[in-house]
Amino acid sequence: MEEVEIFTPTELKAESYKKLLSDFFKEVSDDLELLNAALKELRLEEMRRLAHKIKGTASSYSAVLLFTKAKQLEILVQDKAIIKLEIGLKELASAIERSLDYAKENFMN
């Protein structure tokens, strides 16, 4: 039986990648706003879901810092560490800003 290639990787065009990154950071920023609103009302399940979503998406883009901070926040939510959640959100916001700056410098210029 002839072996058939299942997947053939192709290079993403630079403009397509820039658009994907731009959309990614817009979505993550929107999720951060939702996380802040959820914290104010102690909607922990929503916070867990959003942190998990950010973690997964960041992993897809190899955004290690963002992945790490989202994972930490997810753990804080699961542990119901309410006092630490505000700090975790601030660290996630900083990670988003740093990651966006890095992406702009290296991939989106």
C-alpha positions as CSV (number, residue, x, y, z in Angstrom):
1,M,0.0,0.0,0.0
2,E,1.3,3.4,-1.0
3,E,2.1,5.7,1.9
4,V,0.3,9.0,1.7
5,E,1.4,12.2,3.4
6,I,-1.2,13.1,5.9
7,F,-0.2,16.7,6.4
8,T,2.1,19.0,4.4
9,P,3.3,22.0,6.4
10,T,3.4,25.2,4.5
11,E,4.9,28.5,5.6
12,L,2.5,31.1,6.9
13,K,2.8,34.3,5.0
14,A,4.1,37.1,7.2
15,E,0.9,39.2,6.9
16,S,-1.3,36.2,7.9
17,Y,0.8,35.6,10.9
18,K,0.7,39.3,11.9
19,K,-3.1,39.1,11.7
20,L,-3.3,36.0,13.8
21,L,-1.1,37.5,16.5
22,S,-3.1,40.7,16.4
23,D,-6.4,38.8,16.8
24,F,-4.8,36.7,19.6
25,F,-3.8,39.7,21.6
26,K,-7.1,41.4,21.1
27,E,-8.9,38.2,22.4
28,V,-6.6,37.9,25.4
29,S,-7.1,41.5,26.3
30,D,-10.8,41.1,26.1
31,D,-10.5,38.0,28.3
32,L,-8.5,39.9,30.8
33,E,-11.4,42.5,31.1
34,L,-13.8,39.6,31.6
35,L,-11.5,38.1,34.3
36,N,-11.4,41.4,36.2
37,A,-15.2,41.7,36.1
38,A,-15.5,38.0,37.2
39,L,-13.2,38.7,40.1
40,K,-15.3,41.6,41.3
41,E,-18.3,39.3,41.5
42,L,-16.3,36.2,42.6
43,R,-17.4,34.2,39.7
44,L,-14.7,31.6,40.1
45,E,-15.8,29.1,37.5
46,E,-15.8,31.8,34.9
47,M,-12.3,32.9,36.0
48,R,-11.1,29.3,35.8
49,R,-12.6,28.8,32.3
50,L,-11.0,32.1,31.0
51,A,-7.6,31.3,32.6
52,H,-7.7,27.8,31.0
53,K,-8.7,29.3,27.6
54,I,-5.8,31.8,27.7
55,K,-3.4,29.1,28.8
56,G,-4.4,26.9,25.9
57,T,-4.3,29.6,23.3
58,A,-0.9,30.9,24.6
59,S,0.4,27.4,24.3
60,S,-0.6,27.3,20.7
61,Y,1.4,30.4,20.0
62,S,4.3,29.3,22.1
63,A,3.8,32.3,24.3
64,V,5.6,30.8,27.3
65,L,5.3,33.7,29.8
66,L,1.6,34.2,29.1
67,F,1.0,30.4,29.3
68,T,2.8,30.3,32.7
69,K,0.9,33.3,34.2
70,A,-2.5,31.9,33.0
71,K,-1.6,28.5,34.4
72,Q,-0.7,30.1,37.8
73,L,-4.0,32.0,37.8
74,E,-5.9,28.9,37.0
75,I,-4.3,27.2,40.0
76,L,-5.1,30.1,42.2
77,V,-8.8,30.0,41.1
78,Q,-9.0,26.2,41.7
79,D,-7.4,26.7,45.1
80,K,-9.9,29.5,45.8
81,A,-7.0,31.7,46.9
82,I,-9.2,34.8,46.7
83,I,-6.6,37.2,48.2
84,K,-4.0,36.1,45.7
85,L,-6.3,36.4,42.6
86,E,-5.9,40.1,42.3
87,I,-2.1,39.7,42.2
88,G,-2.4,36.9,39.7
89,L,-4.5,39.1,37.5
90,K,-2.0,41.9,37.6
91,E,0.8,39.4,36.7
92,L,-1.3,38.1,33.8
93,A,-1.9,41.7,32.6
94,S,1.8,42.4,32.8
95,A,2.5,39.2,30.9
96,I,0.1,40.2,28.2
97,E,1.7,43.6,27.8
98,R,5.3,42.1,27.8
99,S,4.3,39.4,25.3
100,L,2.6,41.9,23.0
101,D,5.6,44.2,23.1
102,Y,7.9,41.3,22.2
103,A,5.6,40.1,19.4
104,K,5.4,43.6,18.0
105,E,9.2,43.9,18.0
106,N,9.9,40.5,16.6
107,F,7.0,39.3,14.5
108,M,4.6,42.2,13.8
109,N,6.8,44.9,12.4
